[in-house]
């Protein structure tokens, strides 16, 4: 653990600080916070001004460079970067490194706000590929849908797709890689829900091993702290002339200068643990998930996922609760167990940190409620919610997100917005059934439909404020449609 070890050595040196941070390595921190969080949270919060210990994130030449090289080796990448601000920063680095303003990219239509912001920042022209659905669960984009998109975009620069889905259903990564190679398009996979796949043979193949050019990892399945992650690039991207410099430049644009060495050291230690005993860790997790799935099936639950079910993450159990999903989730919460609800399903993600006792308790509590159907939304409401979501995923983009966001805008009452071009980023109303947090309802530059207005009318904010629409788009920064771009590109 080169970075972790250097930080610990620096701390033991016992310097008295006359520079930042203001808490002076803990001596000026609030006593209550020190008592609750531990002194090391503050004492290890260093700045890289002392030579011979730490390293500079924007120009690593010592322990940080060594740690990132070891991160790349651990995940099978040609080059890797530690991320702050999680996958949001990773998507920004990815698009700025591989694309130019005006480039065409294919993106999964069920994108979150973080990916949407990256599209705006990069100034690219997105085409949205609708993902599949299985019994109300989100699924990855199919290979046939991707091929159809690429046929319509002969000069597409990048496909940025999510796999596996938030429900744990795996993508056909080999088919994705073959389709993008055939069209000369780079493939980047948002692998936040499958970052653990590399560490056990019972887990599905990971994106880089399947031929992706880049992979984006967050803290969802790795022992990383929240707000961190990793961005990995394959050899097709890294080996081009000037490629490393361009990747580094994009990273510098989107990464903090006042880096938290506590978070960096935690990522370094987590990487070391995965490299040393990742297989044994995930062997235990797969076993726990298997026992949980078997117990639920014996109790009469319909379960997808878990070991032995092809195409699904073996460490994710999804139990169908129908209209009783909210009641079942509340029953688990009262017992101290937090699970995610995906429409009519409960999602239980098992990692090496999940205690055996918690799996046993979840199985026992759910077994006691199997077959129940507490009062819930009527069937017609659930059907309408599913229809609304399918309509939203067929996005009609009239302008690039950046041209729309920076154009001349005006605010209209909701009732007058049908057919207008949206000028702001709008997430789904809170509590929408079957929708993940921060999933985008309307993107800047998207044509507003009647279904959007109907959904927004349920929110007091949008009923009161109306919607910003584009009166005239911003000009000047968009490349001509289909322009190849200039020198400095990386990858194929």
C-alpha positions as CSV (number, residue, x, y, z in Angstrom):
1,X,0.0,0.0,0.0
2,X,2.4,2.7,-1.1
3,X,0.2,5.7,-0.6
4,X,-1.3,4.4,2.7
5,X,2.2,3.6,4.0
6,X,3.6,7.1,3.0
7,X,0.7,8.8,4.8
8,X,1.2,6.8,7.9
9,X,4.9,7.5,7.9
10,X,4.2,11.3,7.4
11,X,1.8,11.2,10.4
12,X,4.4,9.4,12.7
13,X,6.9,12.1,11.9
14,X,5.1,14.4,14.3
15,X,5.3,17.7,12.4
16,X,3.6,20.8,13.9
17,X,1.8,22.5,11.1
18,X,1.9,26.2,10.3
19,X,0.1,25.6,7.0
20,X,-3.3,24.2,5.9
21,X,-5.6,22.6,6.8
22,X,-6.9,24.9,9.6
23,X,-7.6,22.1,12.1
24,X,-3.8,21.6,12.2
25,X,-3.9,17.8,12.0
26,X,-6.6,17.6,14.7
27,X,-5.2,19.9,17.3
28,X,-7.7,22.6,16.3
29,X,-10.6,20.2,15.5
30,X,-13.9,20.3,17.5
31,X,-13.4,17.9,20.5
32,X,-16.8,16.4,19.9
33,X,-16.0,15.5,16.4
34,X,-12.6,14.0,17.4
35,X,-14.4,11.9,20.1
36,X,-17.0,10.7,17.6
37,X,-14.9,10.2,14.5
38,X,-11.5,9.4,16.0
39,X,-8.4,11.6,16.0
40,X,-6.9,9.8,12.9
41,X,-9.6,11.3,10.6
42,X,-8.0,14.7,11.3
43,X,-4.4,13.7,11.9
44,X,-4.2,11.9,8.6
45,X,-5.8,14.9,6.7
46,X,-2.5,16.2,5.3
47,X,-1.5,18.5,2.5
48,X,1.4,17.6,0.1
49,X,3.8,20.3,1.0
50,X,6.5,18.1,2.7
51,X,8.8,16.5,0.2
52,X,9.6,12.9,0.5
53,X,6.2,11.8,1.8
54,X,3.1,12.4,-0.4
55,X,2.6,13.1,-4.0
56,X,0.7,15.5,-6.3
57,X,-2.5,14.2,-7.8
58,X,-2.3,16.3,-10.9
59,X,1.4,15.4,-11.6
60,X,2.0,12.1,-9.8
61,X,5.7,11.0,-9.8
62,X,6.0,9.1,-6.5
63,X,3.7,7.0,-4.3
64,X,0.6,8.2,-6.0
65,X,1.8,7.2,-9.4
66,X,2.8,3.8,-8.0
67,X,-0.6,3.4,-6.3
68,X,-2.4,4.2,-9.6
69,X,-0.2,1.8,-11.5
70,X,-1.1,-0.9,-9.0
71,X,-4.8,0.0,-9.3
72,X,-4.5,-0.6,-13.1
73,X,-2.8,-3.9,-12.6
74,X,-5.5,-5.0,-10.1
75,X,-8.3,-4.3,-12.5
76,X,-6.6,-5.3,-15.7
77,X,-6.3,-1.8,-17.2
78,X,-3.6,-0.1,-19.2
79,X,-4.1,3.1,-17.1
80,X,-6.3,3.9,-14.1
81,X,-7.2,7.0,-12.1
82,X,-8.5,7.4,-8.6
83,X,-11.8,9.4,-8.6
84,X,-13.2,11.9,-6.3
85,X,-16.9,12.8,-6.6
86,X,-17.4,9.2,-7.7
87,X,-18.8,8.2,-11.1
88,X,-20.0,11.7,-11.8
89,X,-16.4,12.9,-12.1
90,X,-15.5,9.7,-14.0
91,X,-18.1,10.3,-16.7
92,X,-16.8,13.9,-17.1
93,X,-13.2,12.7,-17.5
94,X,-14.2,10.0,-19.8
95,X,-16.2,12.2,-22.2
96,X,-13.6,15.1,-22.1
97,X,-10.8,12.6,-22.7
98,X,-12.3,10.7,-25.6
99,X,-14.6,13.2,-27.3
100,X,-14.7,16.7,-28.8
101,X,-17.6,19.1,-28.8
102,X,-20.1,18.0,-31.5
103,X,-19.0,14.4,-31.5
104,X,-21.8,11.9,-31.6
105,X,-22.2,9.4,-28.7
106,X,-24.6,6.6,-27.9
107,X,-25.9,6.7,-24.3
108,X,-28.3,4.4,-22.4
109,X,-31.6,6.3,-22.3
110,X,-32.1,5.6,-18.5
111,X,-29.2,7.9,-17.7
112,X,-28.8,9.6,-14.3
113,X,-28.2,13.3,-13.6
114,X,-24.4,12.8,-13.3
115,X,-24.1,11.4,-16.8
116,X,-26.4,14.1,-18.2
117,X,-24.1,16.8,-16.6
118,X,-21.1,15.1,-18.3
119,X,-22.8,15.3,-21.6
120,X,-23.4,19.0,-21.1
121,X,-19.9,19.7,-20.1
122,X,-18.4,17.8,-23.0
123,X,-20.8,19.4,-25.6
124,X,-21.4,16.1,-27.4
125,X,-24.4,15.1,-29.5
126,X,-26.1,12.2,-27.7
127,X,-28.3,9.6,-29.3
128,X,-30.2,7.6,-26.6
129,X,-30.6,3.8,-26.9
130,X,-33.6,2.6,-24.9
131,X,-32.7,-0.2,-22.5
132,X,-34.8,-3.4,-22.1
133,X,-37.2,-4.1,-19.3
134,X,-37.9,-7.4,-17.5
135,X,-40.9,-7.6,-15.3
136,X,-40.5,-3.9,-14.4
137,X,-36.8,-4.2,-13.7
138,X,-34.2,-2.1,-15.6
139,X,-32.0,-4.1,-18.0
140,X,-29.0,-3.2,-20.1
141,X,-29.2,-2.1,-23.7
142,X,-29.6,-5.1,-26.0
143,X,-26.9,-5.8,-28.6
144,X,-29.6,-5.5,-31.4
145,X,-30.6,-2.1,-30.1
146,X,-27.0,-0.9,-30.0
147,X,-26.4,-2.2,-33.6
148,X,-29.5,-0.3,-34.8
149,X,-28.2,2.9,-33.2
150,X,-24.8,2.5,-34.7
151,X,-26.2,1.9,-38.1
152,X,-28.0,5.2,-37.9
153,X,-24.8,7.0,-36.7
154,X,-22.0,6.0,-39.1
155,X,-19.6,8.4,-37.5
156,X,-20.3,7.8,-33.8
157,X,-17.3,8.4,-31.6
158,X,-18.3,6.7,-28.3
159,X,-20.9,4.4,-26.8
160,X,-21.3,4.9,-23.1
161,X,-23.6,2.1,-21.7
162,X,-24.4,0.8,-18.3
163,X,-23.8,-2.8,-17.5
164,X,-24.9,-4.5,-15.4
165,X,-28.1,-2.8,-14.7
166,X,-29.0,-1.4,-11.3
167,X,-31.0,-4.6,-10.7
168,X,-27.9,-6.8,-11.4
169,X,-28.8,-8.1,-14.9
170,X,-25.7,-8.4,-17.0
171,X,-25.0,-7.0,-20.4
172,X,-23.9,-8.9,-23.5
173,X,-20.5,-7.3,-23.3
174,X,-18.9,-9.4,-26.0
175,X,-21.7,-8.4,-28.4
176,X,-21.3,-4.7,-27.4
177,X,-17.5,-4.9,-28.1
178,X,-18.0,-6.6,-31.4
179,X,-20.6,-4.0,-32.5
180,X,-18.5,-1.0,-31.6
181,X,-15.4,-2.5,-33.1
182,X,-17.2,-3.1,-36.4
183,X,-18.3,0.6,-36.6
184,X,-15.0,2.1,-35.3
185,X,-16.7,3.3,-32.1
186,X,-15.1,3.4,-28.7
187,X,-16.9,1.4,-26.0
188,X,-17.1,2.7,-22.4
189,X,-19.0,0.8,-19.8
190,X,-20.5,2.3,-16.7
191,X,-19.7,-0.7,-14.5
192,X,-20.6,0.8,-11.1
193,X,-22.9,-2.2,-10.3
194,X,-20.3,-4.8,-11.5
195,X,-16.9,-3.5,-10.4
196,X,-16.4,-6.7,-8.4
197,X,-16.8,-9.0,-11.4
198,X,-13.1,-9.5,-11.9
199,X,-12.4,-11.1,-8.5
200,X,-14.0,-14.5,-8.7
201,X,-14.7,-17.0,-11.5
202,X,-18.3,-17.5,-10.4
203,X,-18.9,-13.8,-11.2
204,X,-19.7,-12.6,-14.8
205,X,-16.9,-11.3,-17.1
206,X,-15.9,-7.8,-16.5
207,X,-16.0,-5.1,-19.1
208,X,-12.3,-4.6,-19.8
209,X,-11.8,-8.4,-20.1
210,X,-14.7,-8.5,-22.6
211,X,-13.0,-5.9,-24.9
212,X,-14.3,-2.5,-23.6
213,X,-12.0,0.5,-24.1
214,X,-12.9,2.1,-20.7
215,X,-14.7,1.1,-17.5
216,X,-16.1,3.3,-14.8
217,X,-16.3,2.1,-11.2
218,X,-17.9,3.6,-8.1
219,X,-18.3,2.6,-4.5
220,X,-21.5,0.5,-5.0
221,X,-19.8,-2.9,-4.9
222,X,-16.2,-2.1,-3.8
223,X,-14.9,-1.5,-0.3
224,X,-14.2,2.1,-1.3
225,X,-15.5,5.1,0.7
226,X,-18.5,7.0,-0.7
227,X,-17.7,9.7,-3.2
228,X,-14.8,7.8,-4.6
229,X,-14.3,5.5,-7.5
230,X,-11.9,4.5,-10.3
231,X,-11.7,5.1,-14.1
232,X,-9.9,2.5,-16.2
233,X,-8.7,2.7,-19.8
234,X,-7.7,-0.2,-22.0
235,X,-4.7,-0.4,-24.4
236,X,-6.6,0.7,-27.5
237,X,-7.1,4.1,-25.8
238,X,-3.7,4.4,-24.0
239,X,-1.3,3.3,-26.8
240,X,-2.1,6.2,-29.3
241,X,0.4,9.1,-29.8
242,X,-0.1,11.7,-27.1
243,X,-2.8,9.6,-25.5
244,X,-1.5,9.7,-21.9
245,X,-1.1,13.4,-22.0
246,X,-4.7,13.9,-23.2
247,X,-6.1,11.5,-20.6
248,X,-4.1,13.3,-17.8
249,X,-5.3,16.7,-19.0
250,X,-9.0,15.6,-18.9
251,X,-8.4,14.2,-15.4
252,X,-6.8,17.4,-14.2
253,X,-9.8,19.4,-15.5
254,X,-12.3,17.4,-13.4
255,X,-10.3,16.5,-10.3
256,X,-9.8,18.5,-7.1
257,X,-6.5,20.1,-6.3
258,X,-7.0,20.0,-2.5
259,X,-7.1,16.2,-2.5
260,X,-8.2,14.2,0.6
261,X,-5.3,11.9,1.4
262,X,-7.6,10.1,3.9
263,X,-9.9,9.0,1.0
264,X,-6.9,8.3,-1.3
265,X,-5.3,6.1,1.4
266,X,-8.6,4.3,1.9
267,X,-8.8,3.5,-1.8
268,X,-5.2,2.3,-1.9
269,X,-5.8,0.0,1.1
270,X,-9.0,-1.3,-0.5
271,X,-7.2,-2.1,-3.7
272,X,-4.5,-3.9,-1.8
273,X,-7.1,-6.0,0.0
274,X,-8.8,-6.9,-3.3
275,X,-5.5,-7.8,-4.9
276,X,-4.4,-9.9,-1.9
277,X,-7.6,-11.8,-1.1
278,X,-10.3,-10.6,-3.4
279,X,-11.2,-14.2,-4.6
280,X,-11.6,-15.4,-1.0
281,X,-13.7,-12.4,-0.1
282,X,-16.1,-12.9,-3.0
283,X,-16.2,-16.6,-2.5
284,X,-17.8,-15.9,0.9
285,X,-20.2,-13.3,-0.6
286,X,-21.4,-15.6,-3.3
287,X,-22.0,-18.3,-0.7
288,X,-24.1,-15.9,1.4
289,X,-26.1,-14.8,-1.6
290,X,-26.7,-18.4,-2.5
291,X,-28.0,-19.3,1.0
292,X,-30.3,-16.2,1.0
293,X,-31.8,-17.0,-2.4
294,X,-32.4,-20.6,-1.5
295,X,-34.1,-19.7,1.7
296,X,-36.4,-17.2,-0.1
297,X,-37.3,-19.7,-2.8
298,X,-38.1,-22.4,-0.2
299,X,-40.5,-19.9,1.4
300,X,-42.3,-19.4,-1.8
301,X,-40.8,-16.2,-3.1
302,X,-40.2,-15.6,-6.8
303,X,-36.4,-14.7,-6.9
304,X,-34.2,-13.7,-9.8
305,X,-30.4,-13.3,-9.5
306,X,-28.1,-15.2,-7.2
307,X,-25.7,-18.0,-8.0
308,X,-26.7,-20.4,-10.7
309,X,-28.8,-18.0,-12.7
310,X,-27.1,-17.1,-16.0
311,X,-27.1,-13.4,-16.9
312,X,-27.4,-12.1,-13.4
313,X,-25.0,-10.9,-10.7
314,X,-24.6,-13.9,-8.3
315,X,-24.3,-11.5,-5.4
316,X,-27.7,-9.8,-6.0
317,X,-31.1,-11.3,-4.9
318,X,-34.3,-9.8,-6.2
319,X,-37.5,-10.9,-4.6
320,X,-40.8,-10.1,-6.2
321,X,-43.3,-8.6,-3.8
322,X,-46.0,-7.2,-6.1
323,X,-48.0,-4.5,-4.4
324,X,-46.6,-5.6,-1.0
325,X,-43.0,-4.4,-1.8
326,X,-43.3,-1.2,0.3
327,X,-44.7,-3.1,3.2
328,X,-42.0,-5.8,3.0
329,X,-39.3,-3.1,2.8
330,X,-40.8,-1.4,5.9
331,X,-40.8,-4.7,7.8
332,X,-37.1,-5.1,7.1
333,X,-36.3,-1.6,8.1
334,X,-38.1,-1.9,11.4
335,X,-35.7,-4.8,12.1
336,X,-32.7,-2.7,11.2
337,X,-32.2,-3.9,7.6
338,X,-32.1,-1.5,4.7
339,X,-32.9,-2.8,1.2
340,X,-33.6,-1.1,-2.1
341,X,-37.0,-1.2,-3.7
342,X,-37.2,-1.4,-7.5
343,X,-40.9,-1.1,-8.4
344,X,-42.5,-4.4,-7.3
345,X,-39.1,-6.0,-6.4
346,X,-36.8,-5.8,-3.4
347,X,-33.1,-5.8,-4.2
348,X,-30.7,-7.3,-1.6
349,X,-27.1,-6.8,-2.6
350,X,-24.6,-9.1,-0.8
351,X,-20.9,-8.0,-0.6
352,X,-18.0,-9.3,1.6
353,X,-19.1,-6.9,4.3
354,X,-22.6,-8.3,4.6
355,X,-22.9,-10.3,7.9
356,X,-24.2,-13.9,7.8
357,X,-26.6,-13.0,10.6
358,X,-28.1,-10.2,8.5
359,X,-28.7,-12.6,5.6
360,X,-30.4,-15.1,7.9
361,X,-32.6,-12.4,9.5
362,X,-33.7,-11.0,6.1
363,X,-34.6,-14.5,4.9
364,X,-36.6,-15.2,8.1
365,X,-38.5,-11.9,8.0
366,X,-39.3,-12.2,4.3
367,X,-40.2,-15.9,4.7
368,X,-42.8,-14.9,7.2
369,X,-44.5,-12.5,4.7
370,X,-44.3,-14.6,1.6
371,X,-47.5,-14.7,-0.3
372,X,-48.9,-11.6,1.3
373,X,-50.4,-8.9,-0.9
374,X,-50.9,-5.8,1.4
375,X,-52.8,-2.9,0.0
376,X,-50.9,-1.0,-2.6
377,X,-51.3,1.1,-5.7
378,X,-54.1,-0.3,-8.0
379,X,-53.0,-2.3,-11.0
380,X,-54.0,0.4,-13.5
381,X,-51.7,2.9,-11.7
382,X,-48.7,0.5,-11.9
383,X,-49.5,0.0,-15.6
384,X,-49.6,3.7,-16.2
385,X,-46.3,4.2,-14.4
386,X,-44.7,1.6,-16.6
387,X,-46.1,3.2,-19.7
388,X,-44.9,6.6,-18.6
389,X,-41.4,5.3,-18.1
390,X,-41.3,3.6,-21.5
391,X,-42.5,6.9,-23.2
392,X,-39.7,8.8,-21.4
393,X,-37.0,6.4,-22.5
394,X,-37.9,7.2,-26.2
395,X,-36.1,10.5,-26.0
396,X,-36.3,13.0,-29.0
397,X,-33.3,15.3,-28.8
398,X,-33.7,18.5,-30.9
399,X,-30.5,20.2,-29.7
400,X,-27.3,19.1,-28.0
401,X,-27.7,19.4,-24.2
402,X,-25.1,22.2,-24.0
403,X,-26.5,24.3,-26.8
404,X,-29.9,24.1,-25.1
405,X,-28.7,24.8,-21.6
406,X,-26.7,27.9,-22.6
407,X,-29.3,29.2,-25.1
408,X,-31.8,32.0,-24.6
409,X,-34.5,30.6,-22.3
410,X,-38.0,31.5,-21.2
411,X,-40.2,30.0,-18.6
412,X,-43.7,28.8,-19.6
413,X,-46.6,27.3,-17.7
414,X,-46.6,23.5,-17.9
415,X,-49.7,23.4,-20.0
416,X,-48.0,25.4,-22.7
417,X,-44.8,23.3,-23.0
418,X,-45.9,20.5,-25.3
419,X,-43.7,20.4,-28.4
420,X,-41.2,22.9,-26.9
421,X,-37.5,22.2,-26.4
422,X,-36.6,21.8,-22.8
423,X,-33.9,24.2,-21.4
424,X,-33.1,22.6,-18.1
425,X,-32.2,19.3,-16.5
426,X,-35.3,17.7,-14.8
427,X,-35.2,14.5,-12.7
428,X,-38.2,12.3,-12.1
429,X,-40.6,13.5,-9.4
430,X,-39.6,12.0,-6.0
431,X,-41.2,8.6,-5.3
432,X,-42.0,7.7,-8.9
433,X,-42.5,3.9,-8.9
434,X,-39.7,1.8,-10.4
435,X,-37.4,4.8,-11.0
436,X,-33.9,5.1,-9.5
437,X,-32.7,8.1,-7.6
438,X,-31.5,11.0,-9.9
439,X,-32.8,9.3,-13.1
440,X,-33.4,12.0,-15.7
441,X,-36.9,12.8,-16.9
442,X,-36.0,15.6,-19.3
443,X,-32.6,16.6,-20.7
444,X,-31.8,20.1,-22.0
445,X,-32.5,20.0,-25.7
446,X,-35.1,17.3,-25.5
447,X,-38.6,17.8,-27.0
448,X,-41.3,18.0,-24.3
449,X,-44.2,15.6,-24.7
450,X,-47.6,15.4,-23.1
451,X,-46.4,12.5,-20.9
452,X,-43.7,14.7,-19.4
453,X,-46.2,17.4,-18.6
454,X,-48.5,14.9,-17.0
455,X,-45.7,13.6,-14.7
456,X,-44.4,17.1,-13.8
457,X,-47.9,18.2,-12.9
458,X,-47.8,15.9,-9.9
459,X,-45.1,18.0,-8.4
460,X,-46.0,21.2,-6.6
461,X,-42.7,22.8,-7.7
462,X,-43.3,22.3,-11.4
463,X,-47.0,23.2,-11.3
464,X,-46.0,26.5,-9.6
465,X,-42.8,27.4,-11.6
466,X,-43.5,25.9,-15.0
467,X,-40.6,24.8,-17.2
468,X,-37.7,26.6,-18.9
469,X,-37.8,26.1,-22.7
470,X,-35.3,27.2,-25.4
471,X,-36.2,30.3,-27.3
472,X,-32.9,30.4,-29.2
473,X,-30.0,28.0,-28.9
474,X,-26.5,29.0,-28.0
475,X,-24.2,29.0,-31.1
476,X,-20.5,28.8,-31.9
477,X,-19.3,25.7,-30.0
478,X,-21.1,22.9,-31.9
479,X,-19.1,21.1,-34.6
480,X,-20.8,20.4,-37.9
481,X,-22.9,17.2,-37.9
482,X,-20.7,14.2,-38.5
483,X,-17.4,16.2,-38.3
484,X,-14.5,13.9,-37.7
485,X,-12.7,16.1,-35.2
486,X,-9.1,17.1,-35.3
487,X,-5.8,15.9,-34.0
488,X,-5.3,14.8,-30.5
489,X,-7.9,12.1,-30.4
490,X,-7.0,8.9,-28.5
491,X,-8.1,5.4,-29.2
492,X,-9.4,3.9,-32.4
